[in-house]
């Protein structure tokens, strides 16, 4: 039973890191879109705070 505790914690940490990584990738993609089309930059920046987990 005790062996399952670190295993579960490891999975939780892995999922958290994967979630943070996905957020960074998504933010990076949005920034690339903003740089590619400057007229959309303001709209993208308005959506960034909503997508940020903080």
N, CA, C and O atoms as CSV, one atom per row, in Angstrom:
chain,resi,resn,atom,element,x,y,z
A,1,UNK,N,N,0.831,-1.199,0.000
A,1,UNK,CA,C,0.000,0.000,0.000
A,1,UNK,C,C,0.865,1.249,0.000
A,1,UNK,O,O,0.542,2.243,-0.651
A,2,UNK,N,N,1.976,1.187,0.742
A,2,UNK,CA,C,2.847,2.362,0.823
A,2,UNK,C,C,3.539,2.636,-0.513
A,2,UNK,O,O,3.926,3.771,-0.794
A,3,UNK,N,N,3.692,1.608,-1.325
A,3,UNK,CA,C,4.368,1.779,-2.613
A,3,UNK,C,C,3.514,2.592,-3.585
A,3,UNK,O,O,4.041,3.189,-4.523
A,4,UNK,N,N,2.208,2.618,-3.367
A,4,UNK,CA,C,1.316,3.341,-4.275
A,4,UNK,C,C,1.363,4.851,-4.051
A,4,UNK,O,O,1.032,5.623,-4.951
A,5,UNK,N,N,1.771,5.274,-2.859
A,5,UNK,CA,C,1.755,6.709,-2.545
A,5,UNK,C,C,2.746,7.490,-3.415
A,5,UNK,O,O,2.344,8.461,-4.056
A,6,UNK,N,N,4.034,7.099,-3.461
A,6,UNK,CA,C,4.953,7.847,-4.332
A,6,UNK,C,C,4.587,7.695,-5.810
A,6,UNK,O,O,4.808,8.608,-6.606
A,7,UNK,N,N,4.027,6.537,-6.173
A,7,UNK,CA,C,3.633,6.319,-7.567
A,7,UNK,C,C,2.533,7.304,-7.959
A,7,UNK,O,O,2.602,7.932,-9.016
A,8,UNK,N,N,1.523,7.435,-7.105
A,8,UNK,CA,C,0.429,8.364,-7.383
A,8,UNK,C,C,0.931,9.800,-7.393
A,8,UNK,O,O,0.532,10.601,-8.238
A,9,UNK,N,N,1.809,10.118,-6.445
A,9,UNK,CA,C,2.362,11.475,-6.393
A,9,UNK,C,C,3.166,11.761,-7.659
A,9,UNK,O,O,3.123,12.869,-8.193
A,10,UNK,N,N,3.898,10.756,-8.134
A,10,UNK,CA,C,4.678,10.921,-9.358
A,10,UNK,C,C,3.781,11.207,-10.554
A,10,UNK,O,O,4.100,12.042,-11.400
A,11,UNK,N,N,2.647,10.496,-10.613
A,11,UNK,CA,C,1.707,10.734,-11.708
A,11,UNK,C,C,1.111,12.128,-11.628
A,11,UNK,O,O,0.958,12.804,-12.645
A,12,UNK,N,N,0.772,12.560,-10.407
A,12,UNK,CA,C,0.199,13.898,-10.235
A,12,UNK,C,C,1.196,14.958,-10.672
A,12,UNK,O,O,0.827,15.929,-11.333
A,13,UNK,N,N,2.464,14.771,-10.302
A,13,UNK,CA,C,3.496,15.737,-10.675
A,13,UNK,C,C,3.712,15.729,-12.185
A,13,UNK,O,O,3.896,16.782,-12.796
A,14,UNK,N,N,3.688,14.537,-12.786
A,14,UNK,CA,C,3.857,14.426,-14.239
A,14,UNK,C,C,2.727,15.129,-14.974
A,14,UNK,O,O,2.959,15.843,-15.950
A,15,UNK,N,N,1.495,14.923,-14.499
A,15,UNK,CA,C,0.347,15.574,-15.132
A,15,UNK,C,C,0.427,17.086,-14.980
A,15,UNK,O,O,0.065,17.828,-15.893
A,16,UNK,N,N,0.906,17.545,-13.812
A,16,UNK,CA,C,1.030,18.989,-13.595
A,16,UNK,C,C,2.071,19.575,-14.547
A,16,UNK,O,O,1.844,20.626,-15.147
A,17,UNK,N,N,3.207,18.898,-14.684
A,17,UNK,CA,C,4.257,19.376,-15.584
A,17,UNK,C,C,3.774,19.359,-17.032
A,17,UNK,O,O,4.080,20.270,-17.801
A,18,UNK,N,N,3.026,18.329,-17.402
A,18,UNK,CA,C,2.494,18.249,-18.765
A,18,UNK,C,C,1.515,19.389,-19.021
A,18,UNK,O,O,1.491,19.967,-20.107
A,19,UNK,N,N,0.711,19.703,-18.013
A,19,UNK,CA,C,-0.258,20.791,-18.151
A,19,UNK,C,C,0.460,22.125,-18.323
A,19,UNK,O,O,0.088,22.939,-19.168
A,20,UNK,N,N,1.506,22.339,-17.500
A,20,UNK,CA,C,2.272,23.582,-17.608
A,20,UNK,C,C,2.978,23.662,-18.954
A,20,UNK,O,O,3.032,24.727,-19.568
A,21,UNK,N,N,3.518,22.538,-19.413
A,21,UNK,CA,C,4.186,22.508,-20.707
A,21,UNK,C,C,3.224,22.831,-21.836
A,21,UNK,O,O,3.569,23.571,-22.757
A,22,UNK,N,N,2.018,22.280,-21.767
A,22,UNK,CA,C,1.007,22.555,-22.789
A,22,UNK,C,C,0.627,24.031,-22.782
A,22,UNK,O,O,0.407,24.629,-23.836
A,23,UNK,N,N,0.551,24.614,-21.588
A,23,UNK,CA,C,0.219,26.040,-21.488
A,23,UNK,C,C,1.313,26.892,-22.130
A,23,UNK,O,O,1.025,27.878,-22.807
A,24,UNK,N,N,2.581,26.499,-21.909
A,24,UNK,CA,C,3.691,27.245,-22.498
A,24,UNK,C,C,3.681,27.121,-24.016
A,24,UNK,O,O,3.927,28.098,-24.724
A,25,UNK,N,N,3.398,25.925,-24.515
A,25,UNK,CA,C,3.340,25.716,-25.966
A,25,UNK,C,C,2.212,26.541,-26.572
A,25,UNK,O,O,2.372,27.159,-27.624
A,26,UNK,N,N,1.060,26.541,-25.887
A,26,UNK,CA,C,-0.087,27.299,-26.382
A,26,UNK,C,C,0.221,28.791,-26.383
A,26,UNK,O,O,-0.102,29.490,-27.343
A,27,UNK,N,N,0.839,29.281,-25.319
A,27,UNK,CA,C,1.193,30.696,-25.241
A,27,UNK,C,C,2.200,31.048,-26.334
A,27,UNK,O,O,2.095,32.103,-26.959
A,28,UNK,N,N,3.174,30.169,-26.565
A,28,UNK,CA,C,4.161,30.407,-27.609
A,28,UNK,C,C,3.522,30.457,-28.985
A,28,UNK,O,O,3.890,31.285,-29.819
A,29,UNK,N,N,2.556,29.561,-29.223
A,29,UNK,CA,C,1.858,29.550,-30.510
A,29,UNK,C,C,1.063,30.833,-30.701
A,29,UNK,O,O,1.041,31.398,-31.795
A,30,UNK,N,N,0.409,31.294,-29.636
A,30,UNK,CA,C,-0.366,32.534,-29.727
A,30,UNK,C,C,0.551,33.729,-29.988
A,30,UNK,O,O,0.192,34.642,-30.732
A,31,UNK,N,N,1.730,33.719,-29.377
A,31,UNK,CA,C,2.677,34.816,-29.605
A,31,UNK,C,C,3.170,34.804,-31.050
A,31,UNK,O,O,3.345,35.861,-31.656
A,32,UNK,N,N,3.394,33.612,-31.604
A,32,UNK,CA,C,3.823,33.522,-33.002
A,32,UNK,C,C,2.740,34.048,-33.933
A,32,UNK,O,O,3.034,34.732,-34.913
A,33,UNK,N,N,1.490,33.729,-33.627
A,33,UNK,CA,C,0.373,34.236,-34.433
A,33,UNK,C,C,0.313,35.758,-34.340
A,33,UNK,O,O,0.075,36.444,-35.334
A,34,UNK,N,N,0.532,36.276,-33.129
A,34,UNK,CA,C,0.492,37.727,-32.935
A,34,UNK,C,C,1.597,38.407,-33.733
A,34,UNK,O,O,1.376,39.460,-34.331
A,35,UNK,N,N,2.781,37.812,-33.742
A,35,UNK,CA,C,3.894,38.403,-34.482
A,35,UNK,C,C,3.680,38.282,-35.991
A,35,UNK,O,O,4.094,39.155,-36.754
A,36,UNK,N,N,3.031,37.196,-36.417
A,36,UNK,CA,C,2.813,36.980,-37.847
A,36,UNK,C,C,1.783,37.955,-38.410
A,36,UNK,O,O,1.894,38.395,-39.555
A,37,UNK,N,N,0.792,38.286,-37.609
A,37,UNK,CA,C,-0.246,39.214,-38.073
A,37,UNK,C,C,-0.460,40.290,-37.016
A,37,UNK,O,O,-1.190,40.085,-36.047
A,38,UNK,N,N,0.178,41.431,-37.211
A,38,UNK,CA,C,0.192,42.478,-36.195
A,38,UNK,C,C,-1.200,43.037,-35.910
A,38,UNK,O,O,-1.463,43.489,-34.795
A,39,UNK,N,N,-2.087,43.015,-36.889
A,39,UNK,CA,C,-3.410,43.592,-36.674
A,39,UNK,C,C,-4.254,42.742,-35.722
A,39,UNK,O,O,-5.273,43.206,-35.210
A,40,UNK,N,N,-3.828,41.498,-35.487
A,40,UNK,CA,C,-4.545,40.634,-34.545
A,40,UNK,C,C,-3.872,40.628,-33.175
A,40,UNK,O,O,-4.362,39.979,-32.251
A,41,UNK,N,N,-2.779,41.329,-33.038
A,41,UNK,CA,C,-1.996,41.252,-31.800
A,41,UNK,C,C,-2.815,41.660,-30.579
A,41,UNK,O,O,-2.726,41.017,-29.533
A,42,UNK,N,N,-3.606,42.712,-30.700
A,42,UNK,CA,C,-4.384,43.180,-29.556
A,42,UNK,C,C,-5.401,42.131,-29.113
A,42,UNK,O,O,-5.599,41.929,-27.915
A,43,UNK,N,N,-6.044,41.466,-30.064
A,43,UNK,CA,C,-7.022,40.434,-29.706
A,43,UNK,C,C,-6.348,39.277,-28.980
A,43,UNK,O,O,-6.873,38.775,-27.985
A,44,UNK,N,N,-5.189,38.852,-29.472
A,44,UNK,CA,C,-4.468,37.740,-28.845
A,44,UNK,C,C,-4.047,38.115,-27.427
A,44,UNK,O,O,-4.168,37.305,-26.507
A,45,UNK,N,N,-3.555,39.334,-27.250
A,45,UNK,CA,C,-3.131,39.766,-25.921
A,45,UNK,C,C,-4.309,39.852,-24.958
A,45,UNK,O,O,-4.139,39.667,-23.753
A,46,UNK,N,N,-5.491,40.129,-25.475
A,46,UNK,CA,C,-6.675,40.166,-24.607
A,46,UNK,C,C,-7.049,38.765,-24.127
A,46,UNK,O,O,-7.565,38.602,-23.021
A,47,UNK,N,N,-6.788,37.750,-24.964
A,47,UNK,CA,C,-7.140,36.379,-24.584
A,47,UNK,C,C,-6.067,35.714,-23.724
A,47,UNK,O,O,-6.368,34.755,-23.013
A,48,UNK,N,N,-4.832,36.195,-23.770
A,48,UNK,CA,C,-3.762,35.560,-23.002
A,48,UNK,C,C,-4.044,35.482,-21.504
A,48,UNK,O,O,-3.821,34.426,-20.912
A,49,UNK,N,N,-4.526,36.555,-20.856
A,49,UNK,CA,C,-4.783,36.455,-19.412
A,49,UNK,C,C,-5.833,35.394,-19.072
A,49,UNK,O,O,-5.779,34.797,-17.997
A,50,UNK,N,N,-6.783,35.157,-19.974
A,50,UNK,CA,C,-7.822,34.162,-19.711
A,50,UNK,C,C,-7.255,32.749,-19.783
A,50,UNK,O,O,-7.706,31.865,-19.054
A,51,UNK,N,N,-6.272,32.526,-20.653
A,51,UNK,CA,C,-5.697,31.194,-20.815
A,51,UNK,C,C,-4.614,30.906,-19.789
A,51,UNK,O,O,-4.270,29.747,-19.555
A,52,UNK,N,N,-4.082,31.944,-19.183
A,52,UNK,CA,C,-3.015,31.755,-18.199
A,52,UNK,C,C,-3.559,31.125,-16.923
A,52,UNK,O,O,-4.579,31.576,-16.403
A,53,UNK,N,N,-2.892,30.084,-16.409
A,53,UNK,CA,C,-3.367,29.428,-15.183
A,53,UNK,C,C,-3.163,30.269,-13.927
A,53,UNK,O,O,-3.744,29.975,-12.882
A,54,UNK,N,N,-2.354,31.296,-14.021
A,54,UNK,CA,C,-2.072,32.110,-12.828
A,54,UNK,C,C,-3.192,33.111,-12.601
A,54,UNK,O,O,-3.142,33.887,-11.647
